[in-house]
Amino acid sequence: MLQQLGVIPSMAPKDYSNVFFMPLTPGLNMVSLPLEPRTPYTARTFAETLFATTVIKLDENRQRFVGFTLDAPDDGFQIEGGKGYIVNVLRGGMAAFVGAAWTRPPMPAAPAVQTDGAWAFVVSGRILECEKALFASLSSLPRKLPFAVTVRNTRTNAVATDVVREGYFAAAFADLNRKSVVQEGDRLEIQVQDQSGEIASETLSYTVTVESIRQAFLPITIKNVGVPRQSLLLQNYPNPFNPETWIPYQLREPAEVVIRIYTANGQLVRTLSLGQRSAGFYLGRTKAAYWDGHNNAGEKVASGIYFYQIKAGDFSSTRRMLVLK
């Protein structure tokens, strides 16, 4: 009776000789495993079987998309029955699957929908080791590097993230309603954050091209993580402010850091002695210099224009701020 209903009893030996041909259209496809393979698929073997440039899944626990490209250092995530996956193929055709019938019906593949929109897209790449000492220090943190990559589409403000593993990342955008997530000419901003969420790289900018849309992924390389290319004093925030503000900066080399605040006529108002600082980015509120709006005598300063100057080794720079009460 169970066999008549198309359900195989769990105790029956599985027949892995079944063959299923799946049609794939050029571009993005939503697919699921039609048969149970003798050897489970990984994202890598799945991509190789389908000649796919990228594979994307939905992480149901974290409610975000996870991408995989063939330049990953590992085999990626497991391909499970009963779940859907987004794959991108450059050429259409029939993909052959060999395996046993599922003991429970697999999720049917979504019907092919012709669309010119890129409804799934991956930004993947590697972080080059900028300093051996920096990455050597990560060896004490097993299983996961303390970096994450964030990609923001400046046109839509959509954000994709991924945790760096073995120097590799794959941040995935996708829309299951098949609405476009990127288009030609979109500018993508990429940043790296450390384990505390602080910025650990300069902001990189890339433009989406026709070819990257055809491939459904944009390969990039990120350099100088943890150590900027140059020392900079950045604009304080908020500005104008009352009563407090943060002064971000970045250091190319370790140095003793002092920030001095002056009135518009050059009178010294406050000295912030920050001590010895390692090379790196001091941008977020937990790392940037903090000024509470008081002078060296502990008195609140008046409204007006002030100048702040950083001195760090041979590096010196000055910017303007505004106290507004």
N, C-alpha and C positions, 0 to 999 in steps of 0.2 A: 504493500500500500504506500509506504513512504517513497519507494522508488518511482511509483506511478505519479507521485506529486512532485518529482524532480528533486527530492532531498535524499542525499546519500546517508544511510545510517553511519554513525560515528565509528562503529566497529568494523565496517567493511574496508578492505584494502583499497587504497587510493590508486587510481589509474592516471599516471602522469603523461599519458600519450595523447591527450586531447590537444587539439590545435584550434586557436581562435585568431582570426584576422581582423585587425582594428584599422579602420580608415583614419588617416591623419591629413589635415589640410595644412598647407604652408603657413607658418606663423604659429600663433598661440592656440593650444588645444587643452581642454579639460578632460582628463582620462582617469580611469581606475583599472586595477588589475582584473581582467576577465577570468583568469584561471589562477589557481594556486601553484606557484612554481616549486619545483623540487628544491632548488636553492633560493632562499629569499633574496629579493632584489634590494640593493642599496640605491641611493640616489645616483651614484656613479654608474653602476651596471644598468640601471634603468635608462639613464641618459645615453649610454653607449648602445643599448639595444635599439632605442628609438632614433638614434642620431640627433639627439636634442642638444641645443646649446645651453639650456638651463632647465632646472627642475625647481618648482616652488610648491611648498606645502603650507597648510595653515596649522600653526601651533595652537591647538584648542585651549590649552591651559592658560597660555599667556595672551591669547587672542591677537596674535601677530603672524605675519607671513615669514617663512624661512626660505632662503634661496640657496641654490647649489649651482656651481659651475665647474667645469672639468679641470680648472686650474687649482681646485681645492687640494689641500695636503692630505686629505683622508677620503673615505668613501661616502661621507655625508650621512644623512638620516636613512632609516629603514623605510622601505616602501611596503605599506600594509594593505591587506585586503579590506574592502568596504570603505575606503577613503579615496577622495579625489585629489589629483595632482595636476598642476599646470605645467605643461611642457611646451617648449618652443622648438619647432623644426623648420629648417630652411627649405626643405622640399616635402611635398605631400607624397602620399603613397599608403601602402598597406604594411602594418607592423604585425609580425607573427608572434603569437604567444603560445608556449607549450606548457601544459601542466594539468593538474587535476581540477575537477569541478569543486567549487566551494561547498562546504557543508552548510553554509548560510549564504543566501544570495548576495553577491557583491553589489556595491553601489553602481548603478548604471552610469555610463559616461554621459556627460552633458551633451546635448545635441550641438552639432556644429553651427555656429552663427557667423556669418560673414560680416566682418567689421574692419574698418580701416584704423580703428583706434588701438593704441598699445595699452591693453588693459592689465598687463603684468610686465614688470621690468625689474631687473636686478643691477645694483651697483656692487661690483666685487673687485677684489684686488688684494694687494699685500702691503704690509707696513715694513719698510726697510729698517734694519737695525741701525739707528743713527749713532749709538754709542754702545760698545760692548758691555760696559759697566752697567748701563741702564737695563739691558735685557738679561744680563747675568743675575741681576737682583731679583728677576722674576722667577728664577728657578725654585725659590722657596715657596712659591704659590702654585701648588699642584692643580692640574686639571683645567685651570682657566686663567688666561692672562687678564690682568686687571685693566684692560682697555676695551672701550666700546666705540664703534663708529656710527655717527649720525649723519644721515643724508636728508637734506631739505630741498624740495622743489620750490624755488622762489616765486614761481607763478601761482601755484596752488597752495603753497605753505604746507603741503603734506610731508610727513616725516617718516623715514624708515631707519631702523637701527639693527645692529648686529654686534655680538660680542666677538672680539678677536680671538682666534685660536691658531696657534702656531704661525702667527703673523698674517693669517688669512681672514677675510670677512666677506660676507655676501648679504647686503641689506636689500630687502625685497619690497617692492610696491605691488599691489594687486587689487583689483576690484571684481568681485564675483558676479556683479551685475554687468560686467564687461564694458564699463565706462572707462574712457581713456585716463591713464594715470600720468603719462608723459606724452609730449609731442615734440616734433623737431624744433630746435631752437630753445627749448627749456634750459634754464640755468640751474644746475644742481650745486648746492653748497655742502661741503663735507668737512666735518670736524671729528677729532678724536677726543674722548673723555677718559680720565683715569677712573679708578674704582670708587672714588668719592664723588664722581660727577663733575669734577673740575676739568676745564679745557686743557688738553695736553698737546695741541697742535695748532698751527696757523689754519685759518679758514681757506680751504681750497675751492676752486670754482671750475666746473666742467659744463660743457654744452652738449645737449643731446643731439645726436646726428641721425640721419636717415639710416646709416649702417648700424648704429647701436640699436635703433628700434627694430631693424630686421633681425638682429641677433638676440634681441630682448635682454641684453645686458651691456653694461658699460664697464670695461676693465680699466682700473686705475692703479697707480702706485703712490703710496704716501711716504714721504721722507720727513726727517727731522721731528719725529715724535718725541716729546719730552724736552727737546732742546730747540729753541727757535733759531732761525737763520741770522737774526740780528736782534740787538737789544732795542726796546722801544718803551717809551712812556705813553700811555693811552689816555683817552679822555675819562675824567672822573664820572661817576654815576651815583645817584641822579645828579643832573646839572641842568638848570639851577637847583639848589638844594637848601633845606632847612629841616633839622639842625645838623644832619650827618651825611657823609658821603664816603665812597670807596674810590681809591686811586689804583687802577690796574697798570701792570707793567710786565715786561718780559725781559729775561736776561740770557744773553748768548753764552756768557761765562760766569762762574761763581764770583761774587763780589760782596763787599760790605756796602749795604744800601742805606742811604739817608735821603729823606724827602723833606724839603724846606718849603714853607708857605709864606708868601710875601703879600703885602698890600700893593695897590696899584702904583704907589710912589716908592716902592722898594724896601719898605720897613719889614723886618723879619717878624712874623706872627707866631709861627709854630715850627718846631723841629720834630720830625718823626724818625727816630733812629731804629731801623728795622733789623740791624745786626747782619751777620753773615748769611747770605742766601745762595743756594745752589743755582746753577743754570736751569731755566725752566720758565713756565708760564704762571704768572700770578694775576689771574684775571677775575675769578669768582670772589664772592664775598668772604669766603673762608681763607683766601690767600692774598687778596689785594690789600694794599695799605688802607687803613681806616683813619678818618679824621672826624672827630665829634663836634667840630665847629667852635672849639675853644682855643685861646691863645696859650702861650707858655705859662702864663700866670693863672690859668684856669678860668679865665673870663670868656663869655660868649662874644664872638666877633660881630661887628656890625654888618649890615647888608652892603653889598658892593662887589666889585671885581677884585679877584685875588689871583695870584700866580703861584703855581707849585712847580718845584724843580727837583729832579732826581739826580743823585750822584751815586754811581756804582762803578768803582774802578775808574777806567778811562772814559766811561760813558756818562754823558750829562745831557739833559733835555728839560725843556720848560713848556708848560701849557697853562691855559687860562681857565678859571672856574668862576662861578657866580653864586654868591650867597644872597638869597632872596627871602625876606621875612614878611 
